[in-house]
Amino acid sequence: FERLCQALEGIQQSIGSGSFACSQRLGFLTANPADVGTGGLRVIVSMRLPLLSARPGFRELLRELGLAARPARNVGPSGGEQLCEVANCIVFGVAEAELVDQVLTGCELLQSMEAELEEKKRRDRK
């Protein structure tokens, strides 16, 4: 998150006297009303979750974590399962640090669950 803040500061310095339109009540203002709040900050992590994503209840699990997933775009054939993009759902009323933490914590849990399923699959093959 610190690197993200440094990048934002660099962008603000590069635009000189101008700055991002910001409201104390609404957050960063954008041209799309759906993005009001954190300026439409989307934290996206590309992950391989072939076993977990194929299980019933995967979408509900994501919803409980405040996340959503979709197949990754612009990913060429890699010889393995396709990547999925896991991202935050909520942008209203949540601080940027909270969004980053939510996605990272959720992705750690998803990766742990995927690893457990992989281990179970290996054991079942024996």
Secondary structure as UniProt FT lines:
FT   HELIX           2..14
FT   TURN            15..17
FT   STRAND          22..23
FT   TURN            24..26
FT   STRAND          27..28
FT   HELIX           33..35
FT   STRAND          37..38
FT   STRAND          44..47
FT   HELIX           50..53
FT   TURN            56..57
FT   HELIX           58..65
FT   STRAND          67..71
FT   STRAND          84..88
FT   TURN            92..93
FT   HELIX           96..125
//
